[in-house]
Each structure stands twice: as structure tokens, then as C-alpha cells.
Amino acid sequence: MEKLKLNNGVTVVFAPAKERLICVSINVGHVNEPKLGIAALYENVLMKQVTRVQMIYGGNITSLFTPFAKDELEQVMAKIANLIKKPNLGDDLIAAAAYDIVRHTRDMAPLVERQMKLLYKHTAFRTGSGKEFVWDTDSYVRAVESYRQNDLREFADRYYTGKNMVIVISGEVNKKQVKEWAEQYFGAISAGERNRVKKHIYTGGYAQLSANGAFNQVMMGWDVTDIRNSPAANVMMSMLAKRLERSFNEVELVGGKKIFRQSDARIEVKIAGYYGLRTLRISVVSAQLSTNEIIDVICKNIVRLTTTEASDRRMETSRQWALTEKLWLFSQPQPAAVEISWQFFGRNEDMYDINTRLNYIADMSAHEVMLVARDIFSVPLTMVVYTNQPHYTYKEVKEKLTW
């Protein structure tokens, strides 16, 4: 991957891909914003001024992206650069953006899935001052409605600057010409100061959301923000997801005989959270299974990962699943561009090479997978449940995870 840096600190990366796409990422979001809700408001204001441009929000990072035809790149670069340099911050536009955010926030507030994710995040992380991330709908709404032109200008002047910006251009382009356009359109943006990614303290913990009895949900997570040997973690997660899928479709009878059934369990194993605040999160939702049954299956599979090396057959299939997932990620211009941008922001420009990562995955051993599982599952547990049933205590679940 070829890259260049403009005099004002803007980094431009050329990413190989079939589809043509430009992605401009800014190192600020709703996790590291200076005032509650101001990042979302500013993003909404910008989006009301352009067409064919979308935004991705990643907590510590905000990305504007759009596809372009072969002869459109200069026009698109000029449009995005002008939006960043000379945004319209009129009162009417700000009020309309705030109205949209408030309406969406109110609509989403009652949803169980949203509340569970928020509760999980608040339970897992504390700031360096020891305070929890607190989500309060009314406080958020009041904050968004309070900001005016001077607030947004101050925000843009601090964060929408050269040293906080990475531009990823995917597809077949004339690189020499693109370099000239980058200097012409983005070179005049103020350099500013680099927004260092804030370190947050992961604590783990337990929380419960009262349920109506229609279904149970268990979320369990562990901090992987600074995990080493990510290729082994990729393979381990693929293995865990498939083992959970199998485990939730079997019933062990007296005498050790097993019969298989079609379970309604909806299973998710993913890296959750935000860039700079990442956890490995397991989520299981079921109307058939009790909360304790769900917990038992999850714990059994985690202990197995940390105590037993996988067979050659299981390693082969898990490596293939992990390779497929990683190949898919970097074959899609949009997620690949955001991931590339984050390598610069979160890893101090130490961007890993995707081909090297794929080779590591292909050569991963069962012993390495077991060791990375021990590293991940040895950190404090985050457990959040949506249930009205009696269930294991947080202490009892931690004991079940002992190996």
C-alpha cells in the first residue's frame, strides 16, 4: 500500500481494490469528543450540505466516504475538501440537524437491543478519572439542542485538521494526478494538532436489565484493546463461534448420549465497541433456553478453548473461516478504508500489512490459539443479562470460567 503525507499532516493512502472509493477519516467521534453529542451534531450538519457522501461513526473516528466514476475523482475530492474547509454553520441548519438527532434518539431509546449494548459498554469501561460512561437520554438531548455556531466552529477548528486526517483512495487511479489534487484541495486545510487517542480503563463487571419473559439474553465480554497476536485471536474467535453454534444445538442425556435439536439461540461472537475501546463480546438470545443454560454453554466452551489444543481438523476449518472473514473485510472498500485509517490513528501510523496478517493466520498453530485464549479470558469479565429469571451470580460465573 502506497502512502504520502502532505505538508499540513494529511496522510493519503492508495489501497488496492476493484471499486473506486474515497474515504476521508477524522480522528474524533462520540467517544473522544470534548462535549457530549457535539460530534454527532457536527456530522449531521455536514451531511445536510452534500449528496452522495455518507458517514461511518467509529467512536474515536469519523469517516466520510463516497464512490466515484473514473472521471469524477477530482470533483469529489474538491467537494469533500470544500465541505471540511468552508462548512455552512447557519442557525437553521444546526437546528434541523439537532431535531433529526433528537427524534432518532427518542425513537431508539426503548429498544432492548440498544439498551443492552449501552448497558454493556457502561459496565465494561471507566474513564481514567474513575467515572463510568453514563448514558442518559434527556441529558444527551439537552446537550445537542444547546450548541450554537461558535461551539461547532471551535470543534471543527480543533479536530477537522490536517494532522487528524487520513484519506484512503481505493481503485485504479492516476496516482501522480491524485497527489497533485490532494495538495491542491486538501493542502490548504489547517495542520492543527494531533488528537491523541485517549486511553480508557477497562474494568468489567455485572449488570442486569429486567425482562418481560419473552426471551433471555446474555452478553459476556473481555477487553482486547491491546491484545497481542491478533491473527491467533482471529482464528480463536472463528473456532468459538462455530463451537457455540454446535453446542446450542445439542442436548446431553443421562449416560452421555447426545441428541441434536434445532435451537432458537441467536449467537454472535464479535469484536465490539469502538476503535480504541474494543472487547471480544459473546451475545446469545433465546426464548427456549434459560439464562443459566446459556451461561453454562458459553462457559464450557471458553474453558475448553483455554485448556485443550484443538484438533488438526478443527484448526484447518477455523483458519479457513478466519481467512475468509479477513479477506472479506479487506475486499470491501468501505470497511477496509476505515480500518486502514484507524491503523494510522490508533497504532501511531504502524499499519499492518494485510498479506502478512493472512500468512500468519494460515500458519497459526493450535498451541498459539490456546495461549491467546488464556490471555483474553484472564482479564475481568463483563456480564450483562436481560432476564427475569434467577441465575448464577457474577462470582459464580467467574468460578465457572476458572481453568
URSULVEN-V537244 format. One record per residue. N is the residue number from 1. PHI is phi in radians with two decimals (NA if undefined). NEAR is the number of other ideal C-beta (glycine too) atoms within 10 Angstrom. Layout:
N | PHI | NEAR
N | PHI | NEAR
//
This chain:
1 | NA | 13
2 | -1.56 | 9
3 | -2.49 | 16
4 | -2.56 | 15
5 | -2.18 | 15
6 | -1.36 | 19
7 | -1.07 | 9
8 | -1.55 | 17
9 | 1.72 | 18
10 | -1.11 | 23
11 | -1.76 | 22
12 | -2.02 | 22
13 | -2.13 | 22
14 | -1.76 | 19
15 | -1.92 | 20
16 | -1.24 | 13
17 | -2.95 | 19
18 | -1.33 | 9
19 | -1.41 | 13
20 | -1.53 | 19
21 | -2.67 | 20
22 | -2.03 | 25
23 | -2.27 | 26
24 | -1.90 | 26
25 | -1.90 | 27
26 | -2.02 | 24
27 | -1.46 | 26
28 | -2.81 | 26
29 | -2.86 | 22
30 | -1.33 | 18
31 | -1.51 | 22
32 | -1.89 | 21
33 | -1.22 | 19
34 | -1.35 | 13
35 | -2.36 | 14
36 | -0.96 | 18
37 | 1.44 | 22
38 | -1.27 | 21
39 | -1.13 | 22
40 | -1.10 | 23
41 | -1.12 | 24
42 | -1.12 | 26
43 | -1.04 | 20
44 | -1.15 | 20
45 | -1.05 | 22
46 | -1.09 | 24
47 | -1.16 | 16
48 | -1.36 | 12
49 | -1.86 | 16
50 | -2.38 | 15
51 | -2.01 | 7
52 | 1.06 | 10
53 | -2.20 | 17
54 | -2.12 | 13
55 | -2.16 | 14
56 | -2.07 | 18
57 | -1.92 | 15
58 | -2.17 | 20
59 | 1.45 | 19
60 | -1.72 | 23
61 | -2.62 | 26
62 | -2.21 | 27
63 | -2.19 | 22
64 | -1.77 | 21
65 | -2.48 | 20
66 | -2.78 | 19
67 | -1.33 | 16
68 | -2.58 | 20
69 | -1.36 | 9
70 | -0.98 | 10
71 | -1.79 | 7
72 | -1.85 | 15
73 | -1.04 | 19
74 | -1.06 | 15
75 | -1.07 | 12
76 | -1.18 | 21
77 | -1.07 | 21
78 | -1.11 | 14
79 | -1.13 | 18
80 | -1.21 | 22
81 | -1.09 | 21
82 | -1.15 | 13
83 | -1.10 | 18
84 | -1.32 | 18
85 | -1.36 | 14
86 | -2.32 | 9
87 | -1.26 | 18
88 | -1.45 | 12
89 | -2.05 | 18
90 | -1.21 | 12
91 | -1.06 | 9
92 | -1.12 | 8
93 | -1.17 | 18
94 | -1.10 | 23
95 | -1.12 | 12
96 | -1.15 | 13
97 | -1.14 | 22
98 | -1.09 | 21
99 | -1.06 | 13
100 | -1.05 | 17
101 | -1.14 | 18
102 | -1.10 | 17
103 | -1.10 | 11
104 | -1.12 | 12
105 | -1.08 | 16
106 | -1.12 | 12
107 | -1.14 | 10
108 | -1.46 | 13
109 | -0.94 | 15
110 | -1.37 | 9
111 | -1.30 | 10
112 | -1.06 | 15
113 | -1.05 | 12
114 | -1.16 | 13
115 | -1.14 | 16
116 | -1.15 | 20
117 | -1.16 | 17
118 | -1.14 | 18
119 | -1.10 | 18
120 | -1.07 | 23
121 | -1.09 | 23
122 | -1.14 | 17
123 | -1.29 | 21
124 | -1.36 | 29
125 | -2.12 | 23
126 | -2.17 | 17
127 | -1.44 | 12
128 | -1.06 | 9
129 | -1.42 | 6
130 | 1.62 | 8
131 | -1.44 | 8
132 | -1.37 | 14
133 | -1.22 | 15
134 | -1.98 | 10
135 | -1.91 | 15
136 | -2.35 | 10
137 | -1.01 | 14
138 | -1.13 | 10
139 | -1.13 | 12
140 | -1.10 | 19
141 | -1.07 | 18
142 | -1.07 | 13
143 | -1.13 | 16
144 | -1.06 | 23
145 | -1.29 | 15
146 | -1.56 | 14
147 | -1.39 | 21
148 | -2.20 | 11
149 | -0.97 | 12
150 | -1.12 | 9
151 | -1.12 | 17
152 | -1.25 | 20
153 | -1.12 | 13
154 | -1.08 | 14
155 | -1.10 | 19
156 | -1.13 | 20
157 | -1.08 | 11
158 | -1.48 | 15
159 | -1.97 | 23
160 | -1.51 | 23
161 | -2.24 | 23
162 | -1.02 | 21
163 | -1.25 | 17
164 | -1.85 | 23
165 | -2.26 | 26
166 | -2.23 | 28
167 | -1.94 | 26
168 | -1.93 | 28
169 | -2.05 | 25
170 | -1.86 | 25
171 | 1.76 | 18
172 | -1.39 | 12
173 | -2.43 | 16
174 | -1.47 | 11
175 | -1.11 | 13
176 | -1.08 | 7
177 | -1.18 | 11
178 | -1.10 | 19
179 | -1.06 | 14
180 | -1.14 | 13
181 | -1.15 | 21
182 | -1.06 | 19
183 | -1.12 | 16
184 | -1.16 | 13
185 | -1.71 | 20
186 | -1.80 | 22
187 | -1.17 | 15
188 | -1.55 | 12
189 | -1.19 | 20
190 | -0.99 | 15
191 | -1.15 | 15
192 | 1.13 | 17
193 | -2.06 | 13
194 | -1.14 | 14
195 | -1.53 | 18
196 | -1.20 | 10
197 | -1.17 | 19
198 | -1.31 | 12
199 | -1.58 | 12
200 | -1.90 | 21
201 | -1.68 | 11
202 | -1.48 | 22
203 | -2.07 | 15
204 | 1.25 | 20
205 | 2.45 | 17
206 | -2.24 | 15
207 | -2.70 | 16
208 | -2.31 | 16
209 | -1.95 | 17
210 | -1.14 | 8
211 | -1.90 | 16
212 | -1.69 | 8
213 | 1.61 | 9
214 | -1.25 | 9
215 | -2.80 | 16
216 | -2.05 | 25
217 | -2.39 | 20
218 | -2.16 | 25
219 | -2.04 | 25
220 | -2.27 | 25
221 | -2.58 | 27
222 | -2.50 | 22
223 | -1.18 | 23
224 | -2.27 | 22
225 | -0.97 | 18
226 | -2.01 | 8
227 | -1.14 | 17
228 | -1.65 | 10
229 | 1.02 | 16
230 | -1.05 | 16
231 | -1.02 | 24
232 | -1.14 | 25
233 | -1.14 | 22
234 | -1.03 | 25
235 | -1.16 | 28
236 | -1.06 | 28
237 | -1.14 | 25
238 | -1.09 | 23
239 | -1.10 | 25
240 | -1.10 | 22
241 | -1.06 | 18
242 | -1.25 | 16
243 | -1.17 | 20
244 | -1.13 | 21
245 | -1.01 | 13
246 | -1.22 | 10
247 | -1.10 | 18
248 | -1.38 | 23
249 | -2.05 | 12
250 | -2.45 | 13
251 | -2.21 | 11
252 | -1.59 | 10
253 | -1.69 | 9
254 | -1.05 | 5
255 | 1.63 | 6
256 | 1.55 | 6
257 | -1.31 | 8
258 | -2.02 | 9
259 | -2.09 | 8
260 | -1.92 | 9
261 | -2.40 | 10
262 | -1.63 | 8
263 | -1.50 | 18
264 | -1.57 | 12
265 | -1.05 | 20
266 | -1.77 | 13
267 | -1.96 | 20
268 | -2.42 | 13
269 | -2.17 | 21
270 | -2.68 | 13
271 | -1.47 | 16
272 | -2.04 | 20
273 | 1.89 | 25
274 | -2.34 | 21
275 | -1.03 | 23
276 | 1.66 | 21
277 | -2.44 | 22
278 | -2.05 | 19
279 | -2.27 | 26
280 | -1.52 | 23
281 | -2.06 | 22
282 | -1.86 | 24
283 | -2.25 | 22
284 | -2.29 | 24
285 | -2.10 | 20
286 | -2.71 | 20
287 | -1.66 | 11
288 | -1.58 | 13
289 | -1.63 | 20
290 | -1.32 | 14
291 | -1.04 | 22
292 | -1.17 | 17
293 | -1.09 | 18
294 | -1.09 | 25
295 | -1.06 | 23
296 | -1.03 | 16
297 | -1.14 | 22
298 | -1.07 | 25
299 | -1.10 | 19
300 | -1.03 | 14
301 | -1.29 | 19
302 | -1.19 | 23
303 | -1.06 | 16
304 | -1.08 | 17
305 | -1.08 | 22
306 | -1.52 | 20
307 | -2.10 | 11
308 | -2.32 | 12
309 | -1.29 | 15
310 | -1.20 | 22
311 | -1.22 | 10
312 | -1.04 | 9
313 | -1.13 | 8
314 | -1.13 | 15
315 | -1.12 | 18
316 | -1.08 | 11
317 | -1.17 | 15
318 | -1.17 | 25
319 | -1.09 | 21
320 | -1.12 | 14
321 | -1.08 | 18
322 | -1.15 | 24
323 | -1.09 | 20
324 | -1.06 | 11
325 | -1.11 | 14
326 | -1.20 | 18
327 | -1.11 | 13
328 | -1.08 | 11
329 | -0.98 | 13
330 | -1.50 | 19
331 | -1.59 | 13
332 | -1.70 | 16
333 | -0.98 | 23
334 | -1.12 | 19
335 | -1.12 | 15
336 | -1.13 | 21
337 | -1.14 | 27
338 | -1.16 | 22
339 | -1.11 | 19
340 | -1.06 | 23
341 | -1.06 | 28
342 | -1.15 | 22
343 | -1.02 | 17
344 | -1.31 | 21
345 | -1.29 | 25
346 | -1.58 | 17
347 | -2.00 | 11
348 | 0.94 | 11
349 | 1.21 | 12
350 | -1.58 | 8
351 | -1.40 | 18
352 | -1.36 | 14
353 | -1.58 | 9
354 | -1.11 | 19
355 | -1.15 | 10
356 | -1.12 | 10
357 | -1.07 | 16
358 | -1.13 | 17
359 | -1.13 | 13
360 | -1.06 | 17
361 | -1.08 | 23
362 | -1.10 | 13
363 | -1.73 | 10
364 | -1.13 | 23
365 | -1.73 | 14
366 | -1.11 | 18
367 | -1.17 | 11
368 | -1.09 | 19
369 | -1.13 | 29
370 | -1.11 | 18
371 | -1.15 | 17
372 | -1.21 | 25
373 | -1.10 | 26
374 | -1.12 | 13
375 | -1.08 | 17
376 | -1.20 | 21
377 | -1.48 | 18
378 | -1.60 | 12
379 | -1.41 | 18
380 | -0.98 | 13
381 | -1.45 | 19
382 | -1.82 | 25
383 | -2.32 | 25
384 | -2.23 | 26
385 | -2.22 | 26
386 | -2.03 | 22
387 | -2.87 | 19
388 | -2.05 | 15
389 | -1.71 | 11
390 | -1.09 | 8
391 | -2.69 | 19
392 | -0.97 | 17
393 | -1.34 | 10
394 | -1.01 | 16
395 | -1.12 | 9
396 | -1.14 | 12
397 | -1.18 | 21
398 | -1.08 | 16
399 | -1.17 | 11
400 | -1.14 | 15
401 | -1.61 | 18
402 | -1.31 | 8
403 | -2.24 | 13
//
